[in-house]
Amino acid sequence: MMSKEELKTLLEDYWFDNQYLKEKSKEMTSASKIFSCSHSSQLLDVSLQYEEEQIRNILHKKQKIESLIQCLNQPYKTIIYMKYISFLTFDQIADRMNYSTKRIYQLHNEGITKLLSKINNNEINISKN
């Protein structure tokens, strides 16, 4: 059985992966400029292949999270999406949805509980990888 904390960690990990993607993109852009002026393009190609694989893995994780979110009804679906895919704060979500921040916290918690129940009752399948 998955715990509430494990589910939140799974959802929050995508935020870190997204930050990683942003940083790697900057790094690869700089490396491309450097290598385009030299004859070491083979090294760049190997590095790019590795980075593309990392990006595919992160995008796969995002798709899994989005498919989990789709199992929820509204307003839980929107709140969980804004929190874990759009990376908004609870205050930002409350403002956009015209709810109080306290109410967004409550709905978020209810949404996580509903999602966890579906996972633990095998209504939806998820792996941690």
Contacts in CASP RR format, 6 or more apart in sequence:
PFRMAT RR
TARGET T0000
AUTHOR 0000-0000-0000
METHOD contacts of the structure
MODEL  1
MMSKEELKTLLEDYWFDNQYLKEKSKEMTSASKIFSCSHSSQLLDVSLQY
EEEQIRNILHKKQKIESLIQCLNQPYKTIIYMKYISFLTFDQIADRMNYS
TKRIYQLHNEGITKLLSKINNNEINISKN
1 120 0 8 1.000
2 116 0 8 1.000
2 119 0 8 1.000
2 120 0 8 1.000
2 126 0 8 1.000
3 116 0 8 1.000
4 112 0 8 1.000
4 113 0 8 1.000
4 116 0 8 1.000
6 128 0 8 1.000
7 112 0 8 1.000
7 115 0 8 1.000
7 116 0 8 1.000
7 119 0 8 1.000
8 112 0 8 1.000
10 65 0 8 1.000
10 126 0 8 1.000
10 128 0 8 1.000
11 65 0 8 1.000
11 80 0 8 1.000
11 83 0 8 1.000
11 84 0 8 1.000
12 84 0 8 1.000
13 61 0 8 1.000
14 58 0 8 1.000
14 61 0 8 1.000
14 62 0 8 1.000
14 65 0 8 1.000
14 84 0 8 1.000
14 85 0 8 1.000
15 84 0 8 1.000
15 87 0 8 1.000
17 58 0 8 1.000
17 61 0 8 1.000
17 62 0 8 1.000
18 58 0 8 1.000
18 62 0 8 1.000
18 87 0 8 1.000
20 54 0 8 1.000
20 58 0 8 1.000
21 54 0 8 1.000
21 55 0 8 1.000
21 58 0 8 1.000
24 51 0 8 1.000
24 54 0 8 1.000
24 55 0 8 1.000
28 47 0 8 1.000
28 48 0 8 1.000
28 51 0 8 1.000
31 44 0 8 1.000
31 47 0 8 1.000
32 44 0 8 1.000
35 41 0 8 1.000
35 43 0 8 1.000
35 44 0 8 1.000
62 85 0 8 1.000
64 126 0 8 1.000
65 84 0 8 1.000
65 85 0 8 1.000
66 81 0 8 1.000
66 85 0 8 1.000
67 124 0 8 1.000
68 115 0 8 1.000
68 119 0 8 1.000
68 124 0 8 1.000
68 126 0 8 1.000
69 77 0 8 1.000
69 80 0 8 1.000
69 81 0 8 1.000
69 84 0 8 1.000
69 85 0 8 1.000
69 115 0 8 1.000
70 77 0 8 1.000
71 115 0 8 1.000
71 118 0 8 1.000
71 123 0 8 1.000
71 124 0 8 1.000
72 80 0 8 1.000
72 111 0 8 1.000
72 114 0 8 1.000
72 115 0 8 1.000
75 97 0 8 1.000
75 107 0 8 1.000
76 107 0 8 1.000
76 108 0 8 1.000
76 110 0 8 1.000
76 111 0 8 1.000
76 114 0 8 1.000
76 115 0 8 1.000
78 97 0 8 1.000
79 93 0 8 1.000
79 97 0 8 1.000
79 104 0 8 1.000
79 107 0 8 1.000
79 108 0 8 1.000
79 111 0 8 1.000
80 108 0 8 1.000
80 111 0 8 1.000
80 112 0 8 1.000
80 115 0 8 1.000
82 88 0 8 1.000
82 92 0 8 1.000
82 93 0 8 1.000
82 96 0 8 1.000
83 90 0 8 1.000
83 93 0 8 1.000
83 108 0 8 1.000
88 96 0 8 1.000
90 101 0 8 1.000
90 104 0 8 1.000
90 105 0 8 1.000
90 108 0 8 1.000
91 101 0 8 1.000
93 99 0 8 1.000
93 104 0 8 1.000
94 100 0 8 1.000
94 101 0 8 1.000
94 103 0 8 1.000
94 104 0 8 1.000
97 104 0 8 1.000
99 107 0 8 1.000
117 123 0 8 1.000
118 124 0 8 1.000
119 126 0 8 1.000
END
